[in-house]
Amino acid sequence: METDRADGSAVRRPDFGIDAPYVPAGYLAGAVVAAVPAVLFGPLWWITAAFFLLGAGIYLHTTRRGKFVAWERLLDRAAIAEDARVLDVGCGRGAVTVAVARRVPRGRVAGVDLWRRGDQSGNDPATTRANLEAAGVAERVELHTADMRDLPFPDASFDLVVSSLAVHNLPRSEDRDRAVDEMCRVLRPDGRLVVADLGRTARYAERIRARRPSATVTRTRLGPIMWWSWPWGGTSVVVAGPSGE
């Protein structure tokens, strides 16, 4: 997005796109389809059309604003050291990557993704790099094209590992388990893991406890206005940190 400085010159702001753009498109298509019988058959179909429009509105709110508010709060609680090394798994266009990089002015951030556009509109490493540059954090971030089931980093490489609405894109439970295992592998023994996702986070928490038995692991559901949740069982966040927290 281009805006103007006070002197009239242009400055680019980051644009993080829309998560799973087919979802709001489907809601809007449903509203249009329901509107046709609504004209002919009355109130019940208007209620159906309104339901689809509400779903689209909530989804667009959360993908464009709600998730940013939620992640700022999650990162506040994480109390990240300014020199921390951080990994963002499924970084997409860099929304969480930028938020983390701003908190580690003396640290480094790595972002990993396969850059599939079905997962996020305009998902592309060049777009992500442009967002990092617009946010002023590009010099502290490295991007990797890699599978979350096989992360290209040594064991115990990161102080913090984060992932936002990414793991559920793996269709098989064994693949999601492997991705969680990989996040645990590259996390330092006293590090912190924060994974927000749809519907399957109870299993993630169990997997983390099995891989890091000394860690304190919590799972919290996020509200639908703060972060869109229906129909996949809600968006929840799993946090694993040093024992006793």
C-alpha positions, -999 to 999 in steps of 0.1 A, spaced: 0 0 0 14 34 -10 8 65 12 23 100 12 49 115 35 45 151 47 69 162 19 47 146 -7 69 116 -14 55 81 -15 63 54 12 52 18 10 35 2 39 34 -36 44 4 -55 30 -1 -89 45 -30 -101 23 -59 -123 33 -55 -158 49 -71 -186 28 -88 -161 4 -112 -188 -8 -130 -187 25 -145 -152 24 -151 -157 -13 -172 -188 -4 -191 -168 22 -199 -140 -3 -209 -165 -29 -233 -182 -4 -249 -148 4 -255 -142 -33 -270 -177 -38 -292 -173 -8 -304 -139 -20 -321 -154 -50 -347 -176 -32 -349 -148 -6 -366 -126 -31 -390 -154 -40 -396 -172 -7 -391 -146 21 -375 -141 55 -358 -174 61 -336 -171 31 -327 -135 40 -316 -148 74 -294 -173 56 -279 -146 33 -272 -124 64 -255 -153 81 -231 -157 51 -224 -120 51 -217 -120 88 -193 -148 84 -175 -130 56 -173 -98 77 -159 -116 108 -134 -134 87 -122 -103 69 -120 -84 102 -99 -111 118 -75 -117 89 -69 -79 84 -69 -68 120 -79 -93 147 -49 -116 143 -25 -87 146 -41 -76 179 -40 -112 191 -3 -117 182 8 -85 198 -8 -97 230 8 -132 226 42 -117 220 38 -93 250 34 -124 272 63 -141 256 87 -115 270 112 -119 242 148 -109 248 161 -82 224 189 -104 212 167 -135 207 168 -158 177 133 -165 165 117 -188 139 83 -182 122 70 -214 108 46 -208 79 55 -171 78 35 -163 46 36 -126 38 53 -118 71 27 -104 95 40 -123 126 76 -121 112 75 -83 112 59 -82 147 86 -104 161 115 -87 143 105 -53 158 109 -68 192 144 -82 187 165 -52 175 197 -71 184 184 -105 174 176 -125 142 144 -139 128 140 -168 103 108 -173 83 99 -206 66 72 -212 40 63 -231 9 46 -200 -5 13 -216 -16 -12 -190 -27 -42 -210 -15 -29 -205 20 -27 -168 17 -34 -143 -11 -3 -133 -30 19 -156 -10 54 -152 -25 89 -147 -10 94 -115 -30 62 -100 -15 73 -110 19 107 -95 14 91 -63 2 69 -62 34 100 -67 56 118 -39 38 87 -16 41 86 -24 79 123 -16 83 133 -51 96 146 -68 65 182 -67 76 174 -89 106 152 -115 88 162 -144 66 136 -163 45 137 -200 36 117 -221 12 113 -252 32 87 -277 45 78 -274 82 80 -312 85 118 -309 77 131 -277 90 166 -268 77 181 -258 111 202 -276 136 188 -288 170 182 -262 196 187 -232 173 160 -208 185 149 -191 216 114 -187 203 94 -206 177 61 -192 165 35 -204 140 2 -187 129 -26 -207 112 -1 -229 93 1 -264 107 -36 -272 99 -27 -269 62 -11 -303 64 -39 -328 56 -26 -358 76 -23 -360 113 11 -377 111 24 -348 90 11 -323 116 27 -344 144 60 -343 125 58 -305 121 52 -300 158 81 -324 165 103 -303 142 94 -271 161 103 -288 193 136 -301 179 149 -267 168 138 -250 200 164 -245 227 158 -264 260 148 -232 278 130 -217 248 94 -209 241 69 -222 215 37 -203 205 14 -221 180 -19 -206 170 -41 -228 148 -76 -241 139 -92 -270 156 -64 -295 163 -44 -277 190 -52 -301 218 -32 -327 199 -4 -303 194 -3 -297 231 -1 -334 238 27 -338 213 47 -310 228 43 -325 263 56 -358 250 86 -342 233 93 -316 261 81 -332 294 98 -306 315 80 -277 298 49 -259 310 23 -262 282 -10 -243 281 -38 -241 255 -62 -211 253 -91 -205 229 -92 -171 212 -126 -153 206 -143 -153 172 -141 -115 169 -105 -113 179 -97 -142 156 -122 -159 133 -131 -194 144 -161 -210 129 -165 -238 115 -133 -256 123 -137 -258 161 -121 -224 169 -87 -208 169 -66 -217 199 -31 -210 209 -7 -235 225 22 -220 245 51 -241 258 78 -225 280 102 -232 308 88 -253 337 73 -234 366 58 -205 345 
